[in-house]
Amino acid sequence: MPYFDDRPYFERRAEEELDLAQRAAHPAAVKAHYDLLSHYLDQLYPRVEGDQAGPQHAPA
């Protein structure tokens, strides 16, 4: 987890990379910006071991 003071930096960089990805014309540039965006989001919201993407269902 990033230090508390790092959050604004990672949030700003994630927003910038999203904007750059949406404006990029070349597919490789789009991918590079989304890869960087993913890195910044991982810093903001680290995955917990065993955590899976998708909806969580209550036991029946």
N, C-alpha and C positions, 0 to 999 in steps of 0.2 A: 504494500500500500504506500502510495507516495506520502511525503510529508504534507502536513496541512497546507503549508505555503505553496506547494507545487500544484495544487488543484487548479487555481486560475490559469496557470501556464498550460497545463494539459487540456483544459476546457477550450482555451483560446486556440491552441494548435489544432485540436480536433475540428473546431468550426472552420478554421482556415483550410485544412486539408479537404473537408467536405466541399467547400466552395470551389477550391481548385479542381477537385475531381469532376464536379458538375460542369465546369467551364472548359476542361481539357478536351481537345479534339482527337488526339492520338490515343488509341486503345492502351498502349503501354504506359502512357502518362496517367491515364485514368486509373489503371491498376496500381501504379506506384502511389498515387495519392490515397487510394482506398487502403492500401497496405499500411501506409503511415497513419491514416485515421484509425485503423484497427489497433495499432500499437498504442496510440494515445488513449483510446477508449479502454484498452486493457489496463493501462496505468490508473485510470479513474475507477474502473469497476473490475477488479481482479476476480478471476473465477475461483470458486471454492472446489477443492478436490472432490470428485464425485458429483459435482453439479452438472446437470445436463441441460442443454437448450430445449426450449419448448415448454408448454404448459405443465404445471404440476397437478397431479390428480390425487384426490384423497382416497385412502384405502376403502374398498367396498365393504 
